Amino acid sequence: MNGGNGTEKHILEVAGQMFLERGYDGTSMSDIAAEMGMNRPALHYYFRTKDKLFIAAFVETINGFLPNVQSILESDAGFIEKLDRILDQYIAVLRKNPTLPRFIFNESQRDLKGLMALINGVGYDKYMRSLRDNLMRAMDSGELRRMPPEVVFSAFFGLLVFPFFGSHVLSYMFDLDGKKYDAFISDWKLRVIDQMRALLVP
């Protein structure tokens, strides 16, 4: 049983990375089986359809950080401190899965309703509502400057995602390969919080 569980976990890791890099349409069960070094019937033993494997792999990625973020939102910290800690969680996931922003963008063009159903099925909608509630309470208390939540969300996620979405362009233009790019991301995290503080704190 443990061997089976280990194989299933490895399939999720391999398939998840292939889906992130190639998208749903660009990844076949035959491709995944070949990458795993197994035949297609063996892959179907663990996951009967491509849809089931896609869902399981994506859920695995989301579940890697969502519980941690929810616990941060439920803490007594101030909003900017929560945002700082949430940013750490996002960056850890994006360092491991740098193609995730591009994947989400592409999948939203392919099947937005399906993608949102998948994301919300693992509680992402509850997390976003909790984040919004935290934001509005902080504005109501005077901790933060009042402004439309869509402005705050766009600023935060735009600043967070672009260095990963545009990593190839940044690396080419500014010679940020390898350790230089990693150092840039570590520094960028601090810049994001500075920008959000400047935007929100009275």
N, C-alpha and C positions, 0 to 999 in steps of 0.2 A: 504493500500500500504506500509506504514512504517513497519507494522508487517511482511509483506512478505519480504521486504528488510532486515529486521533484521534476519529473519530465513535464508535467502540466505547467509548472511554474516557468520552466525554461522555454516552453512553447510560447507562453504569454509574453515573456521578455523579448524573444526573437520576433514574434509576430507584431508586438507593439511597436518595436523599432522600425520594422518594415512598413507598417501602416503609417507611422509618423513621417517617414521619409518619402514614401511613394503615394500615400493616400489610399483610400478604400478601393477605388477602381483600378489603381495601378498595382495592386497586390493580389495575387491569386493563391489559392490553397496549395497549388503545385509549387509555386515559388517558395512558400513557407516550408513545405515539406522538404524541398531540396536544400534549403538553408539549414534545416534541422538535421539533414542526413538521414531522413526516413522516407518511406514511401507514403503516397497520399492516403491509402486506406488506414495506415497506422495513425496518421494525423487525425483522420475522421473518427478514430476510436475515442480520442480525447475531446474533440470538438466537431460535432456532426456537420455544421455549416459554417461558411465564412462569416455570416452575420453574427452567429453565436461567439465565434472567436474574436471578431472585431469588438463586440460589446464587452467581452471579458477583459480584453487587453486594455481598452480605454478605461474601464472601471478600475482596473489595477493601477493605472497611472493617477487617476483622480484621487483614489483612496490613499495614495501615498502622502498626501498633504492636507486633505480636507478636514479630517478630525483635529489635526494640530491647529489649523486656522480657526476652527469653531471654538476651541478651548481658549484661544487668545481673545476672541471677541467676547467671551463670557467672563473674562477677567476684570479686575477693578482698575486696570491701567487707564491712563488718559488716551485720547483717540490717536494722537500722533505716535505715542509709544506703541500702541496696538498696531498701527500702520507699519511702523518700523519692523516689528516682529513678524507681521504677515509678509512683508517684503522679503525677509530672510527665507521664509517657507517657499515663496514663489521662485525666488532665484535658485534655491537648491534644486527644485524640480526642473527648472529651465536649464540649468547647467547639465543635468542628467539627460534631459530631452530637449535640446536646443531647437529642434524642428517643430515642437509643439505649437507655437503661435501660427506658423505657416500652415500646419495641418488643420488647425481649427478654422482658419480663414478659408482654406480650400473646401473643407467639408461643409462650411456654412453656405458656400456657393452651390455645392452639389445637392445638399439635402438639409436645409436649415431646421425644419421641423423635426426631422429625425435626430439631428445632432442635439437640439435642445431637449428633446425627450430623453435622450441618452444621458446628457449631463444632469438634468433635473432628477432623473431616476436614482442618482447616487447622492442627492441632497444638495446640489449646487444652488438651486433656487432658494432653499432655506438659508444657505450661507450668505447669498447676496442680499436677501431680505434682512438678515441679521446685521450685515455690514451697513446697509442703508439706515436701519434703526439706530445703530450706534452713531452714525454720522449725524442724523437729525437730532438726537438727544444732545450731542455735543454742541450743535448749533443753538438749540433751544436754551442751553445752560449758559451760553456766552463763551464757552471754551473755544469755539471756532467761529469764524466769520460766516455769515449766512450767504449761501449761494446755491444754485440748482444742483441737485445731486449728480445729474448727468455730466455737469462740468467737472465735478470732483472725480468721478469715475473715469471720464475720458482722459483727464490729466494723469491720474495715477497709472492706469493700464497702458496708456500711450507711452509714458516714460519708461514703464517696466518692460514692455514688449519690444519696442523698436530695436534695441541693441541685439536681440536674438533674431528677430524677423529680418533685420538687415545686416546680419553678421558678416556675410560674404562681401558686401559692399564696404563695410567699415574696415574689415581686415585688409582688403585690397587698397583702399584709399589711404589708410593710416598705418599700414604695416603692423597689424595687430594679431599676428599669428601666435598660436600657442600660449606661452606664459604671458605675453604682452596683452592678449585678449582677456585672459583670466584676471590679470591685474586691473584692466580697464573696467571689467564687470564689478569687481570689488569696490573700486572707487565710484563707479556709477551709482551703486546702491546708496551711497552717502549723498550723492547729488540729488537723487530722487527724493529722499526725505527732506533735504534742504528746500527743494522746490515746492513740495507739498506743505511744508511749514510756512513758507513765504506766501503761498496761496491762501492758506486756511487760518493761520493764527492771527488774531487782531493785533 
